[in-house]
Structures are given as structure tokens and as C-alpha cells.
Amino acid sequence: MTKKQRAEKVCQLLKTEYPEAVCQLNADTPFQLLVATRLSAQCTDARVNLVTPALFKKYPTENELAEAEIEDVEKLIHSCGFYHGKARDLVGMAKAVRDVHGGILPDTIEELTTLPGVGRKTANLIVGDVYKKPAVVADTHVIRITNLLGLVSGTKDPKKVEEELKKILPPDESNDFCHRIVLHGRAVCIARRPKCAECVLGDICKNRPNK
């Protein structure tokens, strides 16, 4: 079985197991999704979803957030960790979206990664979820599990994982594939206590015990 065939099989199995492939971050607008994704770095989605209601109530759009005092934003996002840098980035990205892009999020990886605090993972999420273009969000779950499955060649570098997966994933499945891998990583393929006996990917996983 080639990597491409393996990837297609994984997509099929995950689609059956997790038919609803959605981002776990709560947001009402594309800009709010950008903010929530930046907050999710080194933080759980569940924690971010507890923090963003108050943040978005006070600063619902890039216009309000661009005028915010960084210290006030820090207080609102404190529990997400790394709040000094995150607050600075949130205000900076709000200003860039408002002043450089006319209030519209860019739709390319290249443009999005010029925004403060926006790396390829965040940019791919926006491109995929907002603009519905093929994208690969190489987060920790995707990196770990695609290595276990033998879909990528033993690399933990997010950009390399992204590039390798783009070569083998069906373009129209790549966005949902990443969301489903995250769900699978949280429910079954848990890093320190994987439930291999319950895994729908067991027959094609190269690292299943006793295989």
C-alpha cells in the first residue's frame, strides 16, 4: 500500500468514525477564529473557549481590538498562558487586518503569515475553514498520529509534515482530515495512554502493538 493509498484509507475510516469534522474553537466571525487560534498556542481549546466570550464581548471585531490597551487584553486572556506575547500579537494583528487589509482576512498562507503572531498552522486553519481551500493544519496531534500511521517520514517539523501530507491527501479531504485527526487524538490515540484496541485505524497503523 502506497502512502497515498494509506492516506485515502485513513480519510475514509475517520470520516465514518467522526462524521462531524469541525474546529473545536468557538468563534462567530473569521477574525474571531483568528484570535481564538492564536490563543490556542500552548493552550487547550477548552480553555480558550472559556476565555473568548468575555474577550469578544468587549472587543467583538478588529476595530475595537486594534484600539485596546495591551494590559487590558492581558487580563482577559491571562489563563491561556504566554499572555504578554499573545496580547501584543492580538492587538497587532487587529491593527494589521484593519489598516492594511481593510477589515478582511487575507486568503493566502503568505499574506496571513505576515500578521503578528500568525504562523503556518494558524494560517492553514483560516485558509481551510474560512476560505474552504485545501490546507493542512500540522498541529501536535496531526504530527504525532501521521507519524505513527506512516503517512509522513519520521519528521516532527510542522512545515515538513504539512508539505508531505499535501502530496498524499485528497485536496478536498485535507481540511476535514486534520480536524478528525485531532478528535481521534483526544478520544482514542491519546499520547500517553492510547486505546489501540479501540482504534479504527489499527489495521493500517504501523505502530500498533503486537502487529
C-alpha positions in Angstrom: 0.0 0.0 0.0 1.5 3.4 -1.0 1.4 6.4 1.3 -1.3 7.9 -0.9 -3.5 4.8 -0.7 -2.9 4.7 3.0 -3.9 8.3 3.4 -7.1 7.7 1.4 -8.0 4.8 3.6 -7.4 6.8 6.8 -9.6 9.5 5.4 -12.4 7.0 4.8 -12.1 5.4 8.2 -12.0 8.7 10.1 -14.9 10.1 8.1 -17.1 7.1 9.3 -15.9 7.5 12.9 -16.1 11.3 13.1 -18.7 12.5 10.5 -18.8 16.0 12.0 -15.4 17.4 11.3 -15.4 20.8 12.8 -12.9 23.1 14.5 -13.3 22.9 18.3 -12.7 26.6 18.8 -15.8 28.8 19.3 -16.0 31.9 17.1 -18.7 33.8 15.3 -16.6 35.5 12.7 -13.4 34.8 10.7 -11.5 37.4 12.7 -12.6 35.8 16.0 -11.4 32.4 14.7 -8.1 34.0 14.0 -7.9 35.4 17.6 -9.0 32.1 19.1 -6.4 30.1 17.1 -3.6 32.4 18.3 -4.8 32.0 21.9 -4.8 28.2 21.5 -1.0 28.0 21.2 0.3 26.0 24.2 -3.2 26.0 25.5 -6.2 23.7 25.2 -9.2 24.6 23.0 -11.4 24.1 26.1 -9.6 26.8 28.0 -9.7 29.2 25.0 -13.4 28.7 24.8 -13.8 29.7 28.4 -11.8 32.9 27.8 -13.0 34.2 24.5 -16.7 35.0 25.5 -15.5 37.9 27.7 -12.8 38.9 25.2 -15.2 39.0 22.3 -17.9 40.8 24.2 -15.5 43.7 24.9 -13.6 43.5 21.6 -16.0 41.9 19.0 -14.1 43.0 15.9 -10.7 44.0 14.7 -11.8 47.7 15.1 -12.3 47.5 18.8 -9.3 45.2 19.5 -7.0 47.4 17.5 -7.7 50.3 20.0 -7.4 48.1 23.1 -4.8 48.6 25.8 -2.5 45.6 25.8 -2.6 45.4 29.6 -6.4 45.1 29.5 -6.2 42.3 26.9 -3.6 40.6 29.1 -6.1 40.5 32.0 -8.8 38.9 29.8 -6.6 36.2 28.4 -4.3 35.6 31.4 -5.3 32.0 31.9 -4.4 31.0 28.4 -0.7 31.3 29.2 2.0 33.3 27.5 -0.4 36.2 27.8 2.1 39.0 27.3 3.1 37.9 23.8 -0.4 36.8 22.9 -1.9 40.1 23.9 0.7 42.0 21.9 0.0 39.9 18.9 -3.8 40.1 19.1 -3.7 43.9 19.2 -1.0 43.9 16.4 -3.0 41.6 14.2 -6.2 43.6 14.7 -4.4 46.7 13.6 -2.9 44.9 10.5 -6.3 43.5 9.5 -8.0 46.9 9.9 -5.3 49.2 8.5 -3.6 47.0 5.9 -6.3 44.6 4.7 -9.4 46.8 5.1 -11.0 44.6 7.7 -10.9 41.4 5.5 -8.7 38.5 6.5 -6.2 37.6 3.8 -6.9 34.3 2.0 -3.4 33.0 1.4 -0.8 31.5 3.7 1.8 34.0 2.5 -0.3 37.0 3.4 -1.7 35.6 6.7 1.8 34.8 8.0 2.7 38.5 7.7 0.2 39.2 10.6 1.7 39.4 14.1 1.8 36.0 15.8 0.4 34.1 12.8 2.3 31.0 11.8 1.6 28.4 9.2 -0.7 26.3 11.5 -3.0 29.3 12.1 -2.8 30.4 8.5 -3.8 27.0 7.2 -6.7 26.8 9.6 -8.0 30.2 8.3 -7.4 29.2 4.7 -9.2 25.9 5.2 -12.1 26.8 7.5 -12.9 30.3 6.3 -12.0 30.2 2.6 -12.6 26.4 2.1 -9.3 26.0 0.2 -7.2 22.8 0.6 -5.0 23.2 3.7 -3.1 21.1 6.3 -3.1 22.2 9.9 0.0 20.5 11.3 -0.7 20.7 15.0 0.7 18.3 17.6 -2.0 15.6 17.1 -1.6 15.6 13.3 2.2 15.5 13.6 2.2 12.6 16.1 -0.5 10.5 14.6 0.5 10.8 11.0 4.0 9.7 12.0 2.5 6.7 13.9 0.4 5.8 10.8 3.5 6.0 8.5 2.0 8.8 6.4 5.0 11.0 7.0 8.6 10.1 7.1 9.6 10.4 10.8 9.7 14.1 11.0 8.3 16.4 13.7 8.9 19.6 11.8 5.4 21.1 11.2 6.2 22.6 7.8 7.7 19.3 6.6 4.6 17.4 7.9 2.4 19.9 6.1 4.3 19.5 2.8 4.4 15.7 3.0 0.6 15.4 3.7 -0.3 17.8 0.9 1.3 15.4 -1.5 -0.7 12.4 -0.4 -4.1 13.7 0.9 -7.0 14.2 -1.4 -7.2 18.0 -1.6 -11.0 18.1 -0.8 -10.4 15.9 2.3 -7.3 17.6 3.8 -9.1 20.2 6.0 -11.6 17.7 7.5 -8.8 15.1 7.8 -6.9 17.4 10.2 -10.0 18.1 12.3 -10.7 14.4 12.5 -7.2 13.5 13.5 -7.5 16.0 16.4 -10.7 14.4 17.5 -9.1 10.9 17.2 -6.1 12.1 19.2 -8.2 13.3 22.0 -10.6 10.3 22.1 -8.5 7.3 21.2 -4.9 7.8 20.1 -4.0 9.6 23.3 -0.3 10.3 23.5 0.4 8.6 26.9 -2.4 6.1 27.0 -3.5 5.1 23.5 -6.6 2.9 23.3 -5.2 0.8 20.5 -7.7 -2.0 20.9 -10.5 0.5 20.1 -8.7 2.2 17.2 -10.5 2.1 13.8 -7.1 2.7 12.2 -5.5 -0.3 13.9 -5.2 -2.5 10.8 -3.2 0.1 8.9 -1.3 1.7 11.8 2.4 0.9 11.5 2.9 1.2 15.2 0.1 -0.8 16.6 1.4 -3.1 19.4 1.8 -6.8 18.6 1.5 -6.0 14.9 
